[in-house]
Amino acid sequence: MAVYLDIIWLLNFLFDSLLLYLTALVLKRDFRFWRLLAGGMIGSFIIILSITPLNTYSGHPMVKLLFSVLMILTVFGYKRFKYFLSGLMTFYLTTFLVGGSLMGIHYFIQFDMNLSSSVFLASVKGFGDPISWLFIVFGFPLAWQFSKRNFERIEVAKIQYSQKVLLQIVLDGKSYNFTGLVDSGNQLYDPISKMPVMFVSVKKILEELPEELKLVALGSEQVIMGNTPMAPEWENRMRVIPYKVLGKEHQLIIAIKPEQIMITQNGETHQVEKGLVSFTMQELSSDDSFQAIVHPKMLNGIRKAEPA
């Protein structure tokens, strides 16, 4: 079997550099490209080491660990041990994730059940695996992109989890519980009272709501135009608020002043002194992980609720 060492070295250099780049993206660390390429160069040097008299040491775990340490120090430097350790662990995580994705794609497409162990071992000794280099060249970017996108999704989920709160809204003497997401992009206020407005999806609990609230959720435009009569006590709670969405201006929504809004965050329950709620039939979360979009202003100036 012909082994083109220059091609193998170049591929390892590029892959190590891309893995270091993905590590920097995951950790959101600044870096210089020349240092990143230098780190990739150090990682690819282990291929050169494997054809020297020291080849017996090139595959040793401690040698590989040493090369990894040098790569991380070259790219990110050393500020403190925790900073260095997180870089090293994330580098290994990205390596395993990308490598595992690549192997999974390959053996999903093509897997030889009769592959003998002797052939497999011979391949490993000849710079690894029966996966063709052509497949790696085209498959690695796909696996790398897949891993990058999954890290981004994990990060978004983590951010959302840290911003989620529990809501308790009291209307007409009845309590309704929701999971809310605090959204800094929600800057809707009642222009008269200056009270912040949150959005709550009631699609799944519509039958539990009072009739007047059902009418508001199902057809707020008809209520605003006066085509749907409302009881006086509900009219006193209603606010007609103008808002803009992408592609549409001069929209009007109805917000209700509840009897009480309670927000539980980080194990503490607070009472919102000023706030309005706009009820909608639209699902605010595709996976139903939250049913309300909470105005960030509602978390400011709230007082701790008295224990029952």
ZIKANOR-V852650 format. One record per backbone hydrogen bond with DSSP energy under -0.5 kcal/mol. NH is the residue of the N-H (numbers start at 1). CO is the residue of the C=O. Records with the same first field share a line. If there is no record, write none. Layout:
NH: CO  CO
This chain:
4: 2
5: 3
8: 4
9: 5
10: 6
11: 7
12: 8
13: 9
14: 10
15: 11
16: 12
17: 13
18: 14
19: 15
20: 16
21: 17
22: 18
23: 19
24: 20
25: 21
26: 22
27: 23
28: 24
29: 24
35: 32
36: 32
37: 33
38: 34
39: 35
40: 36
41: 37
42: 38
43: 39
44: 40
45: 41  42
46: 43
47: 44
48: 44
49: 45
50: 46
51: 48
52: 49
55: 52
57: 54
58: 54
59: 55
60: 57
64: 60
65: 61
66: 62
67: 63
68: 64
69: 65
70: 66
71: 67
72: 68
73: 69
74: 70
75: 71
76: 72
77: 72  73
79: 80
84: 80
85: 81
86: 82
87: 83
88: 84
89: 85
90: 86
91: 87
92: 88
93: 89
94: 90
95: 91
96: 92
97: 93
98: 94
99: 95
100: 96
101: 97
102: 98
103: 99
104: 100
105: 101
106: 102
107: 103
108: 104
109: 105
110: 106
113: 111
115: 112
120: 116
121: 117
122: 118
123: 119
124: 120
125: 121
126: 122
127: 124
128: 123  124
136: 132
137: 133
138: 134
139: 135
140: 136
141: 137
142: 138
143: 139
144: 140
145: 141
146: 142
147: 143
148: 144
149: 145
150: 146
151: 147
152: 148
153: 149
154: 150
155: 151
156: 152
157: 153
158: 154
159: 155
160: 156
161: 157
162: 158
163: 159  160
164: 160  161
165: 180
166: 264
167: 178
168: 262
169: 176
170: 260
171: 169  174
174: 171
176: 169
178: 167
180: 165  178
181: 292
182: 163  180
183: 181  294
184: 182
186: 183
187: 185
190: 195
191: 189
194: 190
197: 188
198: 276
199: 293
200: 278
201: 291
202: 200  280
205: 202
206: 203
208: 205
209: 205  206
214: 210
215: 211
216: 212
217: 213
218: 214
219: 215
223: 219
224: 220
225: 221
226: 222  223
227: 222
228: 222
229: 227
234: 231
235: 231
236: 232
237: 234
238: 234
239: 255
241: 239  253
243: 251
245: 248
248: 245
251: 243
253: 241
255: 239
256: 277
257: 237
258: 256
259: 170
260: 170
262: 168
263: 270
264: 166
265: 263  268
268: 265
270: 263
271: 303
272: 261  270
273: 271
276: 196
277: 256
278: 198
279: 277
280: 200
284: 282
288: 285
291: 179
292: 179
293: 199
294: 181  292
296: 183  186
298: 295
299: 296
300: 297
303: 271
305: 269
